Amino acid sequence: MSLGEELAPHLPFLRRYARALTGSQQHGDNYVRTTLETIVDNPEEFPSDVDPRLGLYRTFHAIWSSAHVEDTEDPTTNADNAENIAQARLSKITPLSRQALLLTSLEGFSNKETAYLIDVSEEDVESLVNEATGEIERQTRAEVLIIEDEPIIAMDIETIVRDLGHNVTGVAVTRDEAVAEARANRPSLVLADIQLADNSSGIDAVKDILGDFKVPVIFITAFPERLLTGSRPEPTFLITKPFQRNTVKAAISQALFFDAATVPA
């Protein structure tokens, strides 16, 4: 099996991580593209002594860290586009503690694997995750709309959201219900399933809501690969079913982190 064939199954999930890390589909996908170009140009430098997934994320992090350390614009961004430059700078503010949290909670890496990826000790990973958890507890509380047609899953999400200290404005099971609920009780965060009860789409519901006002959105799906192709407009934040509590916690935290960063002081 070629290196490309070994890496292909992991690319959608690297896109998920990169988008969560940068707070942007465009910039996350750009970093992934640069990662792949680097591997193609220098295949002999790809880590051969670890699992291909670890090597892929390690290469990504080397590129991310280089861009983060250098106080310059993102090389994957058009320098003539002021909006893109602003977003590129914003994408560099995700601290090491949140990188550790996303790698362990969203991507499911062990502390040992995460230590390898971000080049710290295993003990440091535990401290960084604890630091990120403390930051989450200090975040501004959000008003959350849940769009989910399966009662047990909706109840599970609602419990997680409330346990994090956020308020649930409502639970909608169809596109029309979601839009009506959002207009009646304007949320500051939306958690949306893809397939809804009446065969309507959570994606369409979110499009309708975003047509009225801007709000961060986290999509929940059993088929993440369909929304992580990098070939069209796709979600920035994505949770895969079945999900773990820590995964939902990390995704909510990161979505609110970037939403707060974009609010004018």
PAKE-417358 format. One line per 3 residues: number of its first residue (from 1); for each residue x negated, y negated, z of N, C-alpha, C. Coordinates in Angstrom, 1 decimal, padded with zeros to 4 digits. Atoms other than C-alpha are relative to their C-alpha. Example, Ala and Ser with C-alpha at 12.3 -4.5 7.8 and 13.67 -1.06 7.14 Angstrom:
1) -000.9 001.2 000.0 -012.3 004.5 007.8 -000.9 -001.2 000.0 ~ 000.9 001.1 000.0 -013.7 001.1 007.1 000.8 -001.1 000.8;
***
This chain:
1) -000.8 001.2 000.0 000.0 000.0 000.0 -000.9 -001.2 000.0 ~ 000.7 001.2 000.1 -001.3 -003.4 -001.0 000.3 -000.9 001.2 ~ -000.2 000.9 -001.1 -001.7 -006.2 001.6 001.3 -000.8 -000.2;
4) -001.2 000.7 000.3 001.1 -008.1 -000.1 001.2 000.8 000.4 ~ -001.1 -000.8 -000.3 003.4 -005.2 000.3 000.1 000.2 001.5 ~ 000.0 -000.2 -001.5 002.4 -004.8 004.0 000.6 -001.3 000.6;
7) -000.4 001.2 -000.6 003.1 -008.5 004.7 001.5 -000.4 -000.4 ~ -001.3 000.4 000.5 006.4 -008.9 002.7 001.1 000.1 001.0 ~ -001.2 -000.1 -001.0 008.8 -007.5 005.4 -000.1 -001.0 001.1;
10) 000.1 000.9 -001.1 007.4 -010.0 007.9 000.2 -001.5 -000.3 ~ -000.1 001.4 000.5 007.7 -013.2 005.8 001.3 -000.7 000.5 ~ -001.2 000.7 -000.5 011.3 -013.9 006.7 -000.1 -000.5 001.4;
13) 000.1 000.3 -001.5 010.5 -013.8 010.4 -001.0 -001.0 000.3 ~ 001.0 001.1 -000.1 007.4 -016.0 010.0 000.7 -001.3 -000.4 ~ -000.7 001.2 000.3 009.7 -018.5 008.3 000.9 -000.4 001.2;
16) -000.9 000.3 -001.2 012.1 -018.3 011.3 -000.9 -000.7 001.0 ~ 000.9 000.6 -001.0 009.2 -019.0 013.6 -000.5 -001.4 -000.4 ~ 000.5 001.2 000.5 007.7 -021.7 011.5 001.0 -001.2 000.0;
19) -001.0 001.0 000.0 011.0 -023.5 011.2 000.3 -000.5 001.4 ~ -000.2 000.4 -001.4 011.6 -023.4 015.0 -001.2 -000.8 000.5 ~ 001.2 000.7 -000.5 008.0 -024.6 015.6 000.0 -001.4 -000.5;
22) 000.1 001.4 000.5 008.3 -027.6 013.3 001.3 -000.7 000.1 ~ -001.3 000.7 -000.1 012.0 -028.3 013.7 000.6 -000.4 -001.4 ~ -000.3 000.3 001.4 012.4 -028.3 009.9 -000.2 001.2 -000.9;
25) 000.1 -001.0 001.0 013.1 -025.8 007.2 -001.1 -000.3 -001.0 ~ 001.0 000.4 001.0 011.0 -027.8 004.7 -001.4 000.2 000.5 ~ 001.4 -000.1 -000.5 007.9 -028.1 006.8 -000.4 001.3 000.5;
28) 000.4 -001.4 -000.4 008.1 -024.7 008.3 -000.3 000.9 -001.2 ~ 000.2 -000.8 001.2 008.4 -023.1 004.9 -001.3 -000.5 -000.7 ~ 001.3 000.4 000.5 005.5 -025.3 003.7 -001.2 000.6 000.6;
31) 001.1 -000.6 -000.7 003.3 -024.0 006.4 -000.2 001.5 -000.4 ~ 000.0 -001.4 000.4 004.3 -020.4 005.5 -000.6 000.1 -001.4 ~ 000.6 -000.1 001.4 003.5 -021.1 001.8 -001.5 -000.2 000.0;
34) 001.4 000.2 -000.1 000.1 -022.5 002.7 -000.7 001.2 000.6 ~ 000.5 -001.3 -000.5 -000.5 -019.4 004.8 -000.2 001.0 -001.0 ~ 000.1 -001.0 001.1 000.2 -017.2 001.9 -001.1 -000.3 -001.0;
37) 001.0 000.4 000.9 -001.9 -019.2 -000.4 -001.5 000.2 000.5 ~ 001.3 -000.2 -000.6 -004.8 -019.0 002.0 -000.4 001.5 000.0 ~ 000.3 -001.5 000.1 -004.5 -015.2 002.2 -000.3 000.4 -001.4;
40) 000.2 -000.4 001.4 -004.3 -014.9 -001.6 -001.4 -000.5 -000.4 ~ 001.3 000.5 000.4 -007.4 -017.1 -002.0 -001.2 000.6 000.7 ~ 001.1 -000.6 -000.8 -009.4 -015.4 000.7 000.4 001.3 000.7;
43) -000.5 -001.2 -000.6 -008.2 -011.9 001.2 -001.0 000.7 000.9 ~ 001.0 -000.6 -000.8 -011.5 -010.8 002.7 000.0 -000.6 001.4 ~ 000.0 000.6 -001.4 -010.9 -013.2 005.7 001.2 000.4 000.8;
46) -001.1 -000.4 -000.7 -007.6 -011.7 006.6 -000.3 001.1 001.0 ~ 000.3 -000.9 -001.1 -007.8 -009.9 010.0 000.4 001.5 -000.4 ~ -000.2 -001.4 000.4 -008.2 -006.2 009.1 000.0 001.0 001.2;
49) 000.1 -000.8 -001.2 -008.6 -004.9 012.7 001.3 000.0 000.8 ~ -001.3 000.1 -000.8 -005.0 -005.6 013.8 001.2 000.3 -000.9 ~ -001.3 -000.2 000.8 -001.4 -004.9 012.7 000.2 -001.1 -001.0;
52) -000.2 001.0 001.0 -000.6 -006.8 009.5 000.9 -001.2 000.5 ~ -000.9 001.1 -000.6 002.2 -008.8 011.3 -000.9 -000.9 000.9 ~ 000.8 000.9 -000.9 -000.3 -010.0 013.9 -001.0 -000.8 -000.9;
55) 000.9 000.7 000.8 -002.8 -010.9 011.2 000.7 -001.1 -000.8 ~ -000.7 001.0 000.7 -000.2 -012.8 009.3 000.3 -001.2 000.9 ~ -000.3 001.1 -001.0 000.9 -014.9 012.4 -001.3 -000.6 000.4;
58) 001.3 000.5 -000.4 -002.8 -015.3 013.3 -000.5 -001.0 -001.0 ~ 000.4 000.9 001.1 -003.6 -016.8 009.9 000.9 -001.3 000.0 ~ -000.9 001.1 -000.1 -000.5 -019.0 010.2 -000.4 -001.0 001.1;
61) 000.4 000.9 -001.1 -001.6 -020.3 013.6 -001.3 -000.7 -000.2 ~ 001.3 000.7 000.3 -005.1 -021.1 012.4 000.3 -001.2 -000.9 ~ -000.4 001.1 000.9 -003.5 -023.3 009.7 000.7 -001.1 000.8;
64) -000.8 000.9 -000.9 -001.0 -024.8 012.2 -000.9 -000.8 000.9 ~ 000.9 000.6 -001.0 -003.7 -025.5 014.8 -000.9 -001.0 -000.7 ~ 000.9 001.0 000.7 -006.0 -027.2 012.2 000.8 -001.2 -000.3;
67) -000.8 001.2 000.3 -003.2 -029.5 011.1 000.4 -000.8 001.3 ~ -000.4 000.7 -001.2 -002.3 -030.2 014.7 -001.2 -000.8 000.6 ~ 001.1 000.6 -000.6 -005.8 -031.0 015.8 -000.4 -001.3 -000.8;
70) 000.4 001.1 000.9 -006.5 -033.3 012.8 001.1 -001.0 000.1 ~ -001.0 001.1 -000.1 -004.7 -036.6 013.3 000.2 -000.6 -001.4 ~ -000.3 000.4 001.3 -003.7 -036.8 009.7 001.3 000.5 -000.5;
73) -001.3 -000.5 000.5 -000.6 -036.3 007.6 -000.1 001.5 -000.4 ~ -000.1 -001.4 000.4 000.5 -032.8 006.8 -000.4 000.1 -001.5 ~ 000.5 -000.1 001.3 -001.4 -031.7 003.7 001.1 000.5 -001.0;
76) -001.1 -000.6 000.8 001.8 -030.0 002.4 001.1 -001.0 -000.3 ~ -001.0 001.0 000.1 003.7 -033.3 002.5 -000.4 -001.0 -001.0 ~ 000.2 001.1 000.9 004.1 -035.9 -000.2 -000.3 -001.3 000.8;
79) 000.4 001.2 -000.8 002.2 -038.9 001.3 000.8 -001.3 -000.4 ~ -000.8 001.1 000.4 004.5 -041.3 -000.7 001.4 000.0 000.6 ~ -001.4 -000.1 -000.5 007.6 -040.1 001.1 -000.1 -000.3 001.5;
82) 000.2 000.4 -001.4 007.8 -042.0 004.4 000.8 000.9 000.9 ~ -000.8 -000.8 -000.8 010.6 -039.8 005.7 -000.7 001.4 000.3 ~ 000.7 -001.3 -000.2 008.6 -036.6 005.1 -001.2 -000.2 000.9;
85) 001.2 000.2 -000.8 005.5 -038.1 006.7 000.4 -000.1 001.5 ~ -000.4 000.1 -001.4 007.5 -039.0 009.8 000.4 001.4 000.5 ~ -000.4 -001.4 -000.4 008.9 -035.4 009.9 -001.3 000.8 000.2;
88) 001.2 -000.8 -000.1 005.4 -034.0 009.4 -000.7 -000.3 001.3 ~ 000.6 000.3 -001.3 004.1 -035.9 012.4 000.8 000.5 001.1 ~ -000.9 -000.6 -001.0 007.1 -034.8 014.4 -000.3 001.4 000.2;
91) 000.1 -001.5 000.0 006.4 -031.2 013.5 -001.3 000.4 000.8 ~ 001.2 -000.4 -000.7 003.0 -031.4 015.3 000.1 -000.2 001.5 ~ -000.1 000.2 -001.4 004.4 -032.2 018.7 000.4 001.2 000.9;
94) -000.4 -001.2 -000.8 005.5 -028.7 019.7 -001.2 000.4 000.8 ~ 001.2 -000.3 -000.8 003.1 -028.1 022.7 -000.2 001.5 000.1 ~ 000.5 -001.4 -000.1 001.2 -024.9 023.3 001.0 000.9 000.9;
97) -001.0 -000.8 -000.9 003.7 -023.9 026.1 001.2 000.5 -000.8 ~ -001.2 -000.4 000.7 006.6 -023.9 023.7 -000.4 001.0 -001.1 ~ 000.5 -001.0 001.0 004.5 -022.0 021.1 000.0 001.4 000.7;
100) 000.0 -001.3 -000.7 004.0 -019.3 023.7 001.4 000.5 000.3 ~ -001.4 -000.5 -000.3 007.7 -019.2 024.6 000.6 000.5 -001.3 ~ -000.7 -000.5 001.2 008.8 -018.9 021.0 -000.6 001.3 -000.5;
103) 000.6 -001.2 000.5 006.3 -016.2 020.2 000.4 001.2 000.9 ~ -000.4 -001.1 -000.8 007.3 -014.1 023.2 001.5 000.2 000.0 ~ -001.5 -000.2 -000.1 011.1 -014.8 023.3 000.7 000.1 -001.3;
106) -000.6 000.0 001.3 012.0 -015.5 019.7 -000.5 001.1 -000.9 ~ 000.6 -001.0 000.9 009.5 -013.3 017.9 -000.3 001.4 000.7 ~ 000.1 -001.3 -000.6 009.2 -010.6 020.5 -001.5 000.5 000.2;
109) 001.3 -000.5 -000.2 005.4 -010.5 020.8 -000.3 000.1 001.5 ~ 000.4 -000.1 -001.4 003.8 -009.3 024.1 -000.9 -001.1 000.4 ~ 000.9 001.0 -000.4 001.8 -011.5 026.2 -001.4 000.2 -000.5;
112) 001.4 -000.3 000.5 -001.4 -009.8 025.0 000.0 -000.4 -001.5 ~ 000.0 000.4 001.5 -000.4 -010.3 021.3 000.1 -001.5 -000.1 ~ -000.1 001.4 000.0 000.6 -013.9 022.0 -001.4 -000.7 000.3;
115) 001.3 000.5 -000.3 -002.8 -014.5 023.6 -000.9 000.0 -001.2 ~ 000.8 -000.1 001.2 -004.5 -013.3 020.5 000.4 -001.0 -001.1 ~ -000.5 000.9 001.1 -002.3 -015.4 018.2 -000.4 -001.5 000.3;
118) 000.2 001.4 -000.3 -002.8 -018.7 020.0 -001.4 -000.2 000.7 ~ 001.4 000.0 -000.4 -006.4 -017.9 021.2 -000.1 -000.5 001.5 ~ 000.1 000.3 -001.4 -005.9 -018.1 025.0 000.0 001.3 000.7;
121) 000.0 -001.3 -000.8 -006.1 -015.5 027.8 001.4 000.4 000.2 ~ -001.3 -000.6 -000.3 -003.3 -013.2 028.7 000.7 -000.7 001.2 ~ -000.5 000.7 -001.2 -003.0 -015.0 032.0 000.5 -001.4 -000.3;
124) -000.4 001.3 000.4 -002.7 -018.3 030.3 001.4 000.0 -000.7 ~ -001.3 -000.1 000.7 000.2 -017.1 028.2 001.1 000.0 001.1 ~ -001.0 000.0 -001.1 002.2 -016.3 031.4 000.2 -001.4 000.6;
127) -000.1 001.4 -000.6 001.4 -019.8 032.8 000.7 -000.9 -001.0 ~ -000.6 000.8 001.0 002.4 -021.4 029.5 001.5 000.2 -000.1 ~ -001.4 -000.3 000.1 005.7 -019.6 029.3 000.7 -000.6 001.3;
130) -000.6 000.6 -001.2 006.4 -020.6 032.9 000.1 -001.5 -000.1 ~ -000.1 001.5 000.2 005.6 -024.2 032.0 001.1 -000.4 -000.9 ~ -001.0 000.3 001.0 007.9 -024.1 029.0 001.4 000.2 000.7;
133) -001.3 -000.3 -000.7 010.7 -022.6 031.2 000.3 -001.2 000.9 ~ -000.3 001.2 -000.8 010.3 -025.5 033.6 000.4 -001.2 -000.8 ~ -000.4 001.0 000.8 010.6 -027.9 030.8 001.5 000.1 -000.4;
136) -001.4 -000.3 000.4 013.8 -026.3 029.7 001.0 -000.4 001.1 ~ -000.9 000.3 -001.2 015.3 -026.7 033.2 000.1 -001.5 000.2 ~ -000.1 001.5 -000.1 014.6 -030.5 032.9 000.6 -000.6 -001.2;
139) -000.6 000.6 001.2 016.2 -030.9 029.5 001.4 -000.6 000.3 ~ -001.3 000.6 -000.1 019.2 -033.1 029.1 001.1 001.0 -000.3 ~ -001.0 -000.9 000.2 022.4 -031.1 029.3 000.8 -000.3 -001.2;
142) -000.6 000.2 001.3 024.2 -030.5 026.1 001.5 000.4 000.1 ~ -001.4 -000.4 000.2 027.9 -030.2 025.0 000.0 000.9 -001.1 ~ 000.2 -001.1 001.0 028.0 -026.9 023.1 001.3 000.5 -000.6;
145) -001.1 -000.7 000.7 030.5 -025.7 020.5 -000.5 001.4 -000.5 ~ 000.3 -001.4 000.4 030.4 -021.9 020.0 001.0 000.4 -001.1 ~ -000.8 -000.5 001.1 031.7 -020.6 016.6 -000.3 001.5 -000.1;
148) 000.3 -001.5 -000.1 032.0 -016.8 017.1 001.4 000.7 000.1 ~ -001.3 -000.6 000.1 034.9 -014.5 016.2 000.1 001.3 000.9 ~ 000.0 -001.2 -000.9 033.9 -011.5 018.4 000.0 -000.4 001.4;
151) -000.2 000.5 -001.4 035.2 -012.0 021.9 -001.1 000.3 001.0 ~ 001.1 -000.4 -000.9 032.5 -010.1 023.7 -001.3 -000.7 -000.2 ~ 001.2 000.8 000.3 029.7 -011.8 021.9 000.2 -001.4 000.4;
154) -000.2 001.4 -000.4 031.3 -015.2 022.4 -000.1 -000.2 001.5 ~ 000.1 000.1 -001.5 031.7 -014.5 026.1 -001.4 000.1 000.5 ~ 001.4 -000.1 -000.4 028.1 -013.5 026.3 -000.8 -001.3 -000.3;
157) 000.6 001.3 000.4 026.9 -016.6 024.5 000.4 -001.1 001.0 ~ -000.5 001.0 -000.9 029.1 -018.8 026.7 -000.6 000.1 001.3 ~ 000.6 -000.2 -001.3 027.7 -017.3 029.8 -001.4 -000.4 000.0;
160) 001.4 000.5 000.1 024.1 -017.9 028.7 000.0 -001.5 000.0 ~ 000.0 001.5 000.1 024.9 -021.5 027.7 000.3 -000.6 001.3 ~ -000.4 000.6 -001.3 026.6 -022.2 031.0 -001.1 000.2 001.1;
163) 001.1 -000.3 -000.9 023.8 -020.5 033.0 -001.2 -000.9 -000.2 ~ 001.1 001.0 000.3 021.4 -022.9 031.3 000.3 -001.4 000.4 ~ -000.4 001.3 -000.5 023.4 -025.8 032.7 000.7 -000.8 -001.0;
166) -000.7 000.8 001.0 025.1 -026.8 029.5 001.5 000.2 000.1 ~ -001.4 -000.2 000.0 028.8 -027.3 029.0 000.5 000.5 -001.3 ~ -000.6 -000.5 001.2 030.9 -025.4 026.5 001.3 -000.8 -000.3;
169) -001.1 000.8 000.3 033.3 -027.7 024.7 001.2 000.8 -000.6 ~ -001.1 -000.9 000.6 035.2 -024.8 023.0 -000.7 001.2 -000.7 ~ 000.4 -001.1 000.8 035.0 -021.5 021.3 001.0 000.2 -001.2;
172) -000.9 -000.1 001.2 036.3 -021.3 017.7 -000.3 001.3 -000.7 ~ 000.1 -001.3 000.6 036.9 -018.2 015.7 000.2 -000.1 -001.5 ~ -000.1 000.2 001.4 037.6 -019.6 012.2 -000.6 -001.4 -000.4;
175) 000.5 001.2 000.5 036.3 -022.4 010.0 000.8 -001.2 000.4 ~ -000.9 001.1 -000.3 039.3 -024.6 010.5 000.0 -000.3 001.5 ~ 000.0 000.2 -001.5 039.3 -024.1 014.3 -001.3 -000.7 000.4;
178) 001.3 000.6 -000.3 035.6 -025.0 014.4 000.0 -001.5 -000.3 ~ 000.0 001.4 000.4 036.1 -028.2 012.5 000.9 -000.9 000.9 ~ -000.9 000.8 -000.8 039.1 -029.3 014.5 -000.6 -000.2 001.4;
181) 000.6 000.1 -001.4 037.3 -028.5 017.8 -001.1 -001.0 000.0 ~ 001.2 001.0 000.1 034.2 -030.5 016.7 000.5 -001.4 000.0 ~ -000.5 001.4 000.1 036.3 -033.5 015.8 000.7 -000.4 001.3;
184) -000.7 000.3 -001.2 038.3 -033.3 019.0 -000.9 -000.2 001.2 ~ 000.9 000.1 -001.1 035.4 -032.8 021.4 -001.4 000.1 -000.6 ~ 001.3 000.0 000.8 032.2 -033.9 019.6 -001.1 000.6 000.8;
187) 001.1 -000.6 -000.7 029.4 -031.5 020.6 -001.3 -000.6 -000.3 ~ 001.4 000.4 000.3 025.7 -032.2 020.9 -000.8 001.2 -000.5 ~ 000.7 -001.2 000.5 024.8 -028.6 019.8 001.1 000.9 -000.4;
190) -000.9 -001.0 000.5 026.5 -026.0 017.7 -000.7 001.4 -000.1 ~ 000.5 -001.4 000.2 026.0 -022.2 017.9 001.0 000.7 -000.9 ~ -001.0 -000.5 001.0 027.6 -020.6 014.8 -000.4 001.4 -000.5;
193) 000.1 -001.2 000.7 028.1 -017.1 013.6 000.2 -000.2 -001.5 ~ -000.1 000.2 001.4 028.0 -016.6 009.9 001.3 000.5 -000.6 ~ -001.3 -000.6 000.5 031.0 -014.3 009.2 001.1 -000.2 001.1;
196) -001.0 000.3 -001.0 034.2 -015.4 011.0 001.3 000.8 -000.3 ~ -001.2 -000.9 -000.1 037.6 -013.8 011.8 000.8 000.1 -001.3 ~ -000.9 000.0 001.1 039.6 -014.9 008.7 -000.8 000.1 -001.3;
199) 000.9 -000.1 001.2 036.7 -014.1 006.3 -000.5 -001.4 -000.4 ~ 000.6 001.3 000.3 035.8 -017.8 006.4 -001.5 000.0 000.5 ~ 001.5 000.0 -000.2 032.1 -018.8 006.8 -000.3 -001.1 001.0;
202) 000.5 000.9 -001.0 030.4 -020.3 009.8 -000.9 -001.1 -000.7 ~ 000.9 001.0 000.7 028.0 -022.0 007.3 000.9 -001.1 -000.6 ~ -000.9 001.1 000.5 030.9 -023.8 005.6 000.6 -000.8 001.1;
205) -000.5 000.8 -001.2 032.3 -024.8 009.0 -001.0 -001.0 000.4 ~ 001.1 000.9 -000.4 028.9 -026.3 009.9 -000.1 -001.1 -001.0 ~ 000.1 001.0 001.1 028.8 -028.1 006.5 001.0 -001.1 000.2;
208) -001.1 001.0 -000.2 032.2 -029.7 007.3 -000.3 -000.8 001.2 ~ 000.3 000.8 -001.2 031.1 -030.7 010.8 -001.1 -001.0 -000.3 ~ 001.1 000.9 000.3 027.8 -032.2 009.5 000.4 -001.1 -000.9;
211) -000.5 001.1 000.9 029.8 -034.2 007.0 000.6 -001.1 000.9 ~ -000.6 001.0 -000.9 031.4 -036.0 010.0 -001.1 -000.6 000.9 ~ 001.1 000.5 -000.9 028.3 -036.4 012.3 -001.2 001.0 000.0;
214) 001.2 -000.8 -000.1 024.8 -035.2 012.8 -000.1 000.8 001.3 ~ 000.1 -000.8 -001.2 024.3 -032.4 015.3 -000.9 001.2 -000.2 ~ 000.9 -001.2 000.2 021.6 -029.6 015.8 000.9 001.2 000.0;
217) -000.7 -001.2 000.1 022.8 -026.2 014.8 -000.9 001.2 000.1 ~ 000.7 -001.2 000.0 021.7 -022.7 015.6 000.9 001.1 -000.6 ~ -000.8 -001.0 000.6 023.0 -019.9 013.4 -000.3 001.4 000.6;
220) 000.1 -001.3 -000.6 023.6 -016.4 014.7 000.4 001.0 -001.0 ~ -000.3 -000.9 001.0 023.5 -013.5 012.3 -000.6 001.4 000.2 ~ 000.5 -001.4 000.0 023.0 -009.7 012.0 -000.9 000.2 -001.2;
223) 000.8 -000.2 001.2 021.3 -010.2 008.6 -000.9 -001.3 -000.3 ~ 000.8 001.3 000.1 018.6 -012.9 009.1 -000.8 -000.1 -001.3 ~ 000.8 000.1 001.2 016.7 -012.0 005.9 000.8 -000.7 -001.1;
226) -000.8 000.7 001.0 019.6 -013.4 003.9 -000.1 -001.6 000.1 ~ 000.1 001.5 -000.2 019.0 -016.9 005.4 -001.5 -000.4 000.2 ~ 001.4 000.3 -000.2 015.2 -016.8 005.5 -000.8 000.3 -001.2;
229) 000.6 -000.3 001.3 014.3 -016.5 001.8 -001.0 -001.1 -000.3 ~ 000.8 001.1 000.3 012.7 -020.0 001.6 000.2 -000.5 -001.4 ~ -000.2 000.4 001.4 014.2 -020.4 -001.9 001.2 -001.0 -000.2;
232) -001.2 000.9 000.1 017.2 -022.7 -001.0 000.2 -000.7 001.3 ~ -000.2 000.5 -001.4 018.5 -024.9 001.8 000.6 001.0 000.9 ~ -000.3 -001.0 -001.0 018.7 -022.7 004.8 -000.1 -000.5 001.4;
235) 000.0 000.5 -001.4 019.1 -023.0 008.6 -001.5 -000.1 000.5 ~ 001.3 000.2 -000.7 016.2 -024.3 010.7 -000.1 000.9 001.2 ~ 000.0 -000.8 -001.2 017.2 -022.4 013.8 000.9 001.2 -000.2;
238) -000.7 -001.2 000.3 018.3 -018.8 013.6 -000.3 001.0 001.1 ~ 000.0 -001.0 -001.0 019.1 -016.1 016.2 000.5 001.3 -000.7 ~ -000.4 -001.3 000.6 019.3 -012.4 015.2 000.8 000.8 000.9;
241) -000.8 -000.9 -000.8 022.0 -010.1 016.4 -000.6 001.4 -000.2 ~ -000.3 000.3 -001.4 021.7 -008.2 018.7 -001.1 -000.9 000.6 ~ 001.0 000.9 -000.6 020.0 -010.9 020.7 -000.2 000.2 001.5;
244) 000.4 -000.1 -001.4 018.3 -011.1 024.0 000.3 -001.4 000.6 ~ -000.2 001.3 -000.7 019.1 -013.8 026.6 -001.1 -001.0 -000.2 ~ 001.2 000.9 000.1 015.6 -015.2 026.4 -000.1 -000.6 -001.4;
247) 000.1 000.5 001.4 015.9 -015.5 022.6 001.0 -001.2 -000.2 ~ -001.0 001.1 000.1 019.1 -017.7 022.9 -000.5 -001.2 000.8 ~ 000.5 001.1 -000.9 017.5 -019.7 025.7 -001.1 -000.8 -000.8;
250) 001.1 000.6 000.7 014.3 -020.4 023.6 000.5 -000.8 -001.2 ~ -000.5 000.7 001.1 016.3 -021.3 020.5 000.8 -001.3 000.4 ~ -000.7 001.2 -000.5 018.6 -023.7 022.4 -001.0 -001.1 000.4;
253) 001.0 000.9 -000.5 015.6 -025.3 024.1 -000.7 -000.7 -001.2 ~ 000.7 000.6 001.1 013.8 -025.9 020.8 000.8 -000.9 -000.8 ~ -000.9 000.8 000.8 016.8 -027.2 018.9 000.2 -001.4 000.8;
256) -000.2 001.2 -000.8 017.4 -029.7 021.8 -001.2 -000.9 000.1 ~ 001.3 000.6 -000.1 013.7 -030.5 022.0 -000.2 -001.0 -001.2 ~ 000.2 000.9 001.2 013.6 -031.8 018.4 001.1 -001.0 -000.2;
259) -001.1 001.0 000.1 017.0 -033.4 018.6 -000.3 -001.2 000.9 ~ 000.4 001.1 -000.9 015.8 -035.5 021.6 -001.1 -000.8 -000.6 ~ 001.1 000.7 000.6 012.6 -036.3 019.7 000.4 -000.9 -001.1;
262) -000.4 000.8 001.1 014.5 -037.8 016.8 001.0 -001.1 000.4 ~ -000.9 001.1 -000.4 016.8 -040.0 018.9 -000.8 -001.2 000.3 ~ 000.7 001.2 -000.2 015.6 -043.6 018.9 -000.1 -000.4 001.5;
265) 000.1 000.3 -001.5 014.3 -044.8 022.3 000.7 -001.3 000.2;
***
